[in-house]
Amino acid sequence: MDATATRLEATEKVKIEYQKTIDTKSALAACNLLTEHLLDALEDSSELSSLGHAETFAEQIKQAIDNKIAGLEAMTDAALEIMDLPSN
């Protein structure tokens, strides 16, 4: 890759717009697409900044996802408790 291509790629803007999903199929499709974009952004950050910055950013994202999963699990457990069903 030559320097011109590198500069063009570095200035290329991609707009990602999230639309509220209306069903399970579209929600899963949105998750898959946004995951691909997130992984691309993480790769870009590791190429364009220091490895330390990229790793820190990746850890922050991982923590946010872990927190969201924990919250979803707590909501599921609370709903099961209300319905008097055993949790996982």
C-alpha positions as CSV (number, residue, x, y, z in Angstrom):
1,M,0.0,0.0,0.0
2,D,1.4,3.4,-0.9
3,A,1.4,6.6,1.2
4,T,-1.5,8.1,-0.8
5,A,-3.8,5.1,-0.1
6,T,-2.9,5.2,3.5
7,R,-3.8,8.9,3.8
8,L,-7.1,8.3,2.0
9,E,-8.0,5.5,4.3
10,A,-7.1,7.5,7.3
11,T,-9.5,10.3,6.3
12,E,-12.3,8.1,5.0
13,K,-15.4,8.7,7.1
14,V,-18.0,6.0,7.7
15,K,-21.3,6.9,9.3
16,I,-22.9,4.2,11.2
17,E,-26.5,4.8,12.1
18,Y,-28.4,2.5,14.5
19,Q,-32.2,2.2,14.1
20,K,-34.3,0.8,16.8
21,T,-35.1,-2.8,16.1
22,I,-38.6,-4.2,16.0
23,D,-38.1,-7.9,16.3
24,T,-35.6,-10.6,17.3
25,K,-34.3,-11.2,13.8
26,S,-33.5,-7.5,13.2
27,A,-32.0,-7.1,16.7
28,L,-29.7,-10.1,16.0
29,A,-28.8,-8.7,12.6
30,A,-28.0,-5.3,14.2
31,C,-25.8,-7.0,16.8
32,N,-23.9,-8.9,14.2
33,L,-23.3,-5.8,12.0
34,L,-22.3,-3.6,14.9
35,T,-20.0,-6.3,16.2
36,E,-18.2,-6.3,12.8
37,H,-17.9,-2.5,12.8
38,L,-16.6,-2.5,16.4
39,L,-14.0,-5.1,15.6
40,D,-12.9,-3.1,12.5
41,A,-12.7,0.1,14.7
42,L,-10.6,-1.8,17.3
43,E,-8.3,-3.0,14.5
44,D,-8.0,0.5,13.1
45,S,-7.2,1.9,16.6
46,S,-4.4,-0.7,17.0
47,E,-3.0,0.3,13.6
48,L,-3.3,4.0,14.1
49,S,-2.3,4.4,17.7
50,S,-0.1,2.6,20.2
51,L,-0.9,-0.9,21.2
52,G,-1.4,0.2,24.8
53,H,-4.1,2.6,23.8
54,A,-5.8,0.0,21.6
55,E,-5.7,-2.6,24.4
56,T,-7.1,0.0,26.9
57,F,-9.9,0.8,24.6
58,A,-10.6,-2.9,24.0
59,E,-10.7,-3.5,27.7
60,Q,-13.1,-0.6,28.3
61,I,-15.4,-2.0,25.6
62,K,-15.2,-5.5,27.1
63,Q,-16.0,-4.2,30.5
64,A,-19.1,-2.3,29.2
65,I,-20.3,-5.4,27.5
66,D,-19.7,-7.5,30.6
67,N,-21.7,-5.0,32.7
68,K,-24.5,-5.1,30.2
69,I,-24.6,-8.9,30.2
70,A,-24.6,-8.9,34.0
71,G,-27.5,-6.4,34.0
72,L,-29.5,-8.6,31.5
73,E,-28.9,-11.7,33.6
74,A,-30.1,-9.8,36.7
75,M,-33.3,-8.7,34.9
76,T,-33.9,-12.3,33.7
77,D,-33.4,-13.7,37.2
78,A,-35.7,-11.1,38.7
79,A,-38.4,-11.9,36.0
80,L,-38.1,-15.6,36.8
81,E,-38.4,-14.9,40.5
82,I,-41.5,-13.0,39.9
83,M,-42.9,-15.8,37.9
84,D,-41.7,-18.3,40.5
85,L,-39.6,-20.2,38.0
86,P,-36.1,-21.6,38.6
87,S,-33.2,-19.5,37.3
88,N,-30.2,-20.8,35.3
